[in-house]
Amino acid sequence: MTSHDQPSSPFRIAANEPRFVGSPVTDDEPGGAPDERIRRMVTSSPVFLFMKGEPAAPRCGFSANTVAILESLGVPYRTFDVLSDESIRAGAKTYAGWPTFPQVYVRGEFIGGNDILTEMYQAGELQAMVEDLR
């Protein structure tokens, strides 16, 4: 693939207002077992993102980049702010076997963090994975 064949970068600053197809999820049973709460969250939407902050106000650069990628795909997704609940923050690391955030799930399957998502996006793999979700 030449540099001319690569998708445009999702990180460029757009002249238009962002539209944010992502929406934060509300945990209806905050006192439940973290693994069960996490399972419900990651299966609540075809694409799910554990992040720091919310799509309109990410609280770290990696979460902001991941939101930009998902927004560029135009697929609906849900999010959870791991800074809002320490039990989910700790439990999500164990659940995915991944020590950092953000964490992205597609169809309930853990895909990876910002670095893996960026590589998949640049290779066109992520677009193919979510093509039917638009």
Protein Blocks (a to p, Z undefined) as FASTA:
>chain_A
ZZklpccdfkbccfbdcfklaccdddfblmbcfklmmmmmmmmpfbdcddehjfklccbf
klmmmmmmmmmnopacddddfklomklmmmmmmmnopabdcdddeehiafbdfklmmmmm
mnommmmmmmmmZZ
